[in-house]
Amino acid sequence: MWQRRAFLKAAGVGFAAALLPRRAEALERAELIFASSIQKREGGFGAALVNEAGSVISTVDLPDRGHDITFSPTSGQGVVFARQPGTFAVIFDPRGGSQPQTLTSIEGRHFFGHGAFSPDGKLLYATENDFDNARGVIGIYDVAGGYKRIGEFDTFGTGPHEMLLMPDGETFVVANGGIETHPDYGRTELNLDSMDPSIAFVDRRSGQRIGQLRLDGGLHQLSIRHMAFDHQGRVWFGCQFRGPSADRPQLVGYATRDGEIRLIELPDATLGELRNYIGSVAASADGGLIGVSSPEGNTILAIDPDIATVVASLGLDNGCGIAPDRVGLLASSGEGALSGLAGSPAPLTTFELNFDNHLRLLKPV
């Protein structure tokens, strides 16, 4: 249980002082700045802001391994969520105007690594595990109240992972991975024979279920994990297969709020490269490309969503994070590399740190 004083002692408070001049300089040059959880080469965990040219803008320590980062659309504050089954989330100011603070999940819950702000920035939402009941929930936090937890909604499934706010600003789409876990057993997956993955659409205000979609054809062991929107507003998703290792099911598809869900047909050779594992999904700035990654297969793909076809690929050892840049996609790796693809001019650069699963574009604030 990381109380604020203990966390600040571990993290240090140099983040604010170290960030401000370099952040201001980066904004003045109109650089693109990206955020990621990291693993330090010397040991320990953190989060970092970097640019595509290969410079570290700032870092902040974390008490354990982080997963994804979300940013407030109004204040610009960032929140780093712990990797499942972690119980902390760290709030920081990318401008360096305040010290980082931490919040801890309530008893009986842990974070699943993802979350989102309301459009007005007043509420933070996080996917969480009600682990004693094998039930996914969305925890609700009051930002002005110091990120006090004020309630929760059901995700209508087990093992929720990424959640996104749809363009209407009123509907959450949640990837229920369908896998039961309990912190008493670490990350052991307890129900592989009876998995029930789904995509749920949930009203942001009432918590009511608007719709829910499942894949057909005996694909209950295809865990739906990460998502992104294309330029038509469709929800593209990537899966991780928990069935027989010799099987090669399709791993990428899209869903709509109107009730359509389907997997696209990737070539057999491509599926072999992905090794039954999609680690991240992201869209280009205009939504005209969907990027998917497989750190297991050292492969990043860019898909044209209009024709459901791979149009670019990149081999990147332990590559997982994907984010949009100005014209294409940028990928990060667990070996400390950043590289552009699908039209991105970003060269291959290497950092003295290892990027974790996700990469997020920090929009100027």
C-alpha positions in Angstrom: 0.0 0.0 0.0 1.8 3.0 -1.3 0.8 6.1 0.7 1.8 9.4 -0.7 4.7 10.1 1.6 6.2 6.7 1.0 5.7 7.0 -2.8 7.4 10.4 -3.0 10.3 9.2 -1.0 10.7 6.3 -3.5 10.0 8.4 -6.6 11.8 11.6 -5.6 10.5 15.0 -6.3 13.0 16.1 -8.9 10.5 15.3 -11.6 8.9 18.7 -11.5 12.1 20.7 -11.4 13.8 18.6 -14.1 10.9 18.6 -16.5 9.9 22.2 -16.8 12.7 23.8 -18.9 13.1 20.9 -21.3 9.3 20.5 -21.7 9.0 24.2 -22.5 11.8 24.0 -25.0 10.2 20.9 -26.7 6.9 22.7 -27.0 8.6 25.7 -28.5 10.1 23.5 -31.2 6.7 21.9 -31.8 8.1 18.5 -31.2 5.9 15.5 -30.8 6.2 14.1 -27.3 5.3 10.6 -26.3 4.7 8.9 -23.0 5.3 5.3 -21.9 5.9 3.2 -18.9 9.5 2.1 -18.8 11.8 -0.4 -17.2 15.2 1.1 -16.2 18.3 -0.6 -17.3 19.8 -0.2 -13.8 16.7 -1.7 -12.3 13.3 -0.3 -11.2 10.3 1.1 -13.0 9.1 4.5 -14.2 7.3 6.5 -16.8 9.0 8.7 -19.4 8.2 11.5 -21.8 10.4 11.3 -24.9 10.5 12.8 -28.4 10.8 11.1 -31.8 14.3 12.4 -32.2 15.6 10.2 -29.4 15.7 12.6 -26.4 14.3 11.9 -22.9 12.3 14.9 -21.8 11.7 13.7 -18.3 11.1 10.6 -16.2 9.2 9.8 -13.0 9.8 6.7 -10.8 7.0 4.2 -10.2 6.9 1.7 -7.2 6.4 -1.2 -9.6 5.8 -2.0 -13.2 3.4 0.4 -15.0 1.2 -0.3 -18.0 -0.7 2.4 -19.9 -1.0 6.2 -19.5 -4.0 8.4 -20.1 -4.1 12.3 -20.1 -6.8 14.7 -19.1 -8.3 16.6 -22.0 -8.6 19.7 -19.9 -5.8 19.9 -17.3 -3.3 17.8 -19.3 -2.5 15.7 -16.1 -1.3 12.2 -16.8 -2.2 9.0 -15.0 0.0 5.9 -15.1 -1.8 2.7 -14.2 -0.1 -0.3 -12.6 0.2 -3.4 -14.6 -2.3 -6.1 -13.6 -2.7 -7.0 -10.7 -1.1 -3.8 -9.4 -2.9 -1.6 -6.9 -1.4 1.9 -7.7 -1.9 4.7 -10.2 0.4 7.7 -10.3 -0.8 11.2 -11.3 1.7 13.6 -12.7 1.8 17.0 -14.4 3.7 16.8 -17.8 4.5 20.6 -17.4 6.2 19.9 -14.1 4.0 22.3 -12.2 3.2 20.0 -9.3 4.6 16.9 -7.6 3.4 13.5 -8.6 0.8 11.8 -6.3 -0.5 8.3 -6.1 -3.8 6.7 -5.5 -4.4 3.1 -4.3 -7.2 0.8 -5.4 -9.8 0.0 -2.8 -9.9 -3.3 -0.9 -11.1 -6.1 -3.1 -10.1 -4.4 -6.4 -6.9 -4.1 -8.5 -6.2 -2.2 -11.7 -6.0 -3.7 -15.1 -3.7 -1.1 -16.5 -6.0 1.2 -18.5 -8.3 4.1 -17.9 -9.8 7.3 -19.4 -11.0 10.7 -18.4 -14.5 12.2 -19.0 -14.6 14.9 -21.8 -14.7 17.6 -19.2 -11.8 16.2 -17.2 -13.8 16.0 -14.0 -13.9 12.2 -13.7 -11.3 9.5 -14.2 -12.4 6.0 -15.0 -10.3 2.8 -14.6 -10.8 -0.8 -15.5 -10.6 -2.9 -12.3 -11.0 -6.4 -11.0 -13.6 -7.4 -8.4 -11.5 -10.5 -8.0 -13.5 -12.3 -5.3 -16.5 -12.3 -7.6 -14.6 -12.7 -10.9 -16.3 -9.5 -12.1 -15.0 -6.6 -14.1 -15.8 -3.1 -13.0 -15.1 0.5 -14.1 -13.9 2.5 -11.0 -15.0 6.2 -11.0 -12.7 8.8 -9.4 -13.5 12.5 -8.7 -10.6 14.6 -9.9 -11.4 17.8 -8.0 -11.9 15.7 -4.9 -8.3 14.5 -5.0 -9.1 11.5 -7.2 -11.4 10.1 -4.5 -13.2 6.9 -5.7 -16.9 7.7 -5.8 -18.4 4.6 -7.4 -18.2 1.9 -10.0 -20.0 0.4 -13.0 -20.1 -3.2 -14.2 -18.2 -4.1 -17.4 -20.6 -7.0 -17.9 -17.7 -9.4 -18.2 -14.6 -10.8 -16.6 -11.0 -9.5 -17.0 -11.7 -6.1 -18.6 -8.6 -4.6 -20.1 -8.6 -1.5 -22.3 -11.5 0.9 -22.3 -12.1 3.8 -24.7 -14.5 6.7 -24.7 -16.3 6.7 -28.0 -16.4 9.9 -30.2 -19.9 10.7 -28.8 -18.3 11.4 -25.4 -21.1 9.4 -23.7 -20.3 5.7 -24.3 -17.5 3.5 -23.1 -16.4 0.6 -25.2 -14.7 -2.1 -23.0 -12.6 -5.0 -24.0 -13.6 -7.8 -21.6 -10.7 -10.3 -22.0 -12.8 -13.0 -20.5 -10.0 -14.4 -18.3 -10.5 -14.8 -14.5 -7.5 -14.0 -12.3 -7.1 -13.5 -8.6 -4.1 -11.8 -6.8 -3.7 -14.8 -4.5 -2.5 -16.6 -7.7 -0.6 -13.7 -9.3 -1.2 -13.6 -13.0 -2.3 -17.2 -13.3 -5.3 -17.6 -15.6 -8.0 -19.6 -13.8 -10.7 -20.3 -16.4 -9.2 -21.0 -19.8 -11.8 -23.7 -20.6 -14.7 -21.4 -19.8 -13.4 -18.0 -21.0 -16.0 -15.5 -22.2 -14.4 -12.5 -24.0 -16.7 -9.7 -25.3 -16.9 -6.1 -26.3 -19.3 -4.1 -24.1 -20.8 -0.7 -24.8 -21.6 1.1 -21.5 -23.3 4.4 -20.9 -20.8 6.7 -19.2 -23.4 8.4 -17.0 -25.7 5.6 -15.9 -23.5 2.6 -16.2 -26.2 0.8 -18.2 -25.2 -1.7 -20.9 -26.0 -0.4 -24.3 -24.9 -3.5 -26.2 -22.5 -6.4 -26.0 -20.8 -8.4 -28.8 -19.1 -11.8 -28.9 -17.2 -13.6 -31.5 -18.8 -16.8 -33.0 -17.3 -20.0 -34.1 -15.9 -21.6 -31.0 -13.5 -18.6 -30.4 -14.1 -18.3 -26.6 -10.4 -18.6 -26.0 -9.6 -15.6 -28.1 -9.1 -12.9 -25.4 -10.0 -9.4 -26.6 -7.5 -6.9 -25.1 -6.8 -3.7 -26.9 -8.7 -1.3 -29.2 -8.6 1.8 -31.4 -11.0 3.8 -33.5 -10.7 4.1 -37.3 -11.9 7.1 -39.3 -15.4 5.6 -39.7 -15.7 5.3 -35.9 -15.4 1.5 -35.9 -13.7 -0.2 -33.0 -10.7 -2.2 -34.1 -9.5 -4.8 -31.6 -6.6 -7.2 -31.1 -6.7 -10.5 -29.4 -4.5 -12.9 -27.5 -5.2 -16.6 -28.1 -5.2 -18.9 -25.0 -6.0 -22.2 -26.9 -3.7 -24.8 -28.4 -0.4 -23.3 -29.4 -0.5 -25.1 -32.8 -3.8 -23.3 -33.7 -3.6 -20.1 -35.7 -6.9 -18.2 -35.4 -7.3 -14.7 -36.8 -6.4 -12.1 -34.2 -7.5 -8.7 -35.5 -11.0 -7.4 -36.2 -13.5 -4.6 -35.8 -16.8 -4.0 -34.1 -19.6 -1.4 -34.4 -22.1 -0.1 -31.9 -24.8 -1.2 -34.5 -23.9 -4.8 -33.7 -21.4 -5.9 -36.3 -18.3 -7.8 -35.1 -15.9 -9.7 -37.3 -12.3 -10.8 -37.7 -10.4 -9.8 -40.8 -8.4 -12.4 -42.8 -4.7 -12.0 -42.4 -2.5 -14.3 -44.5 -1.2 -17.5 -42.9 2.4 -16.2 -43.0 1.4 -13.0 -41.2 -0.5 -15.0 -38.5 2.6 -17.1 -38.0 4.7 -14.0 -37.4 2.2 -12.7 -34.8 2.4 -15.9 -32.8 -1.1 -15.7 -31.4 -0.5 -12.5 -29.6 -1.5 -8.8 -30.2 0.1 -6.5 -27.6 -1.2 -3.1 -28.6 -3.6 -1.4 -31.1 -3.5 2.2 -32.2 -4.8 4.4 -35.0 -3.0 7.0 -37.1 -3.9 10.6 -36.6 -6.5 10.6 -39.3 -7.8 7.1 -38.5 -6.8 5.9 -41.9 -4.3 3.3 -40.6 -4.6 0.8 -37.7 -1.4 -0.4 -36.1 -1.1 -3.7 -34.3 1.9 -5.2 -32.6 3.2 -8.5 -31.5 6.1 -8.4 -29.1 6.0 -12.2 -29.1 6.7 -12.2 -32.9 8.8 -9.0 -33.1 6.3 -7.6 -35.6 4.4 -4.3 -36.1 1.7 -4.2 -38.8 -0.1 -1.2 -40.3 -3.6 -2.1 -41.7 -5.7 -0.1 -44.1 -9.1 -0.4 -42.4 -11.1 0.3 -45.6 -9.7 -2.8 -47.3 -8.7 -4.8 -44.2 -5.3 -5.4 -45.7 -1.8 -5.0 -44.3 -0.1 -2.1 -46.1 3.2 -1.8 -44.1 5.2 -3.9 -41.6 8.2 -3.4 -39.4 10.4 -6.0 -37.7 11.2 -4.7 -34.2 12.6 -6.9 -31.4 10.1 -7.0 -28.5 8.1 -4.2 -30.2 4.8 -3.5 -28.6 3.9 0.2 -28.1 2.3 2.1 -31.0 1.2 5.7 -31.4 0.3 8.1 -34.2 2.8 10.7 -35.4 2.1 13.4 -38.0 1.7 11.1 -41.0 2.1 7.5 -39.9 2.8 5.4 -36.8 5.6 5.3 -34.3 6.5 2.0 -32.6 8.4 1.4 -29.3 10.2 -1.7 -28.0 11.1 -3.4 -24.8 14.7 -3.1 -26.0 14.6 0.7 -25.9 14.0 1.4 -29.6 11.7 3.9 -31.4 11.0 3.6 -35.1 8.5 5.0 -37.6 6.5 3.0 -40.1 3.7 3.5 -42.6 4.9 6.9 -43.8 6.4 8.1 -40.6 9.8 9.9 -41.1 11.0 9.0 -37.6 14.4 7.1 -37.8 15.3 4.1 -35.7 16.6 5.5 -32.4 17.6 3.8 -29.2 17.3 5.0 -25.6 19.0 3.9 -22.4 15.8 2.5 -21.1 13.3 -0.2 -22.1 9.8 0.8 -23.1 6.9 -1.1 -21.7 3.7 -2.2 -23.5 2.1 1.1 -24.6 3.1 4.3 -26.2 0.9 7.4 -26.1 1.1 10.7 -28.0 1.0 13.6 -25.5 -0.9 16.3 -27.3 0.4 19.9 -26.5 -1.2 21.2 -23.3 
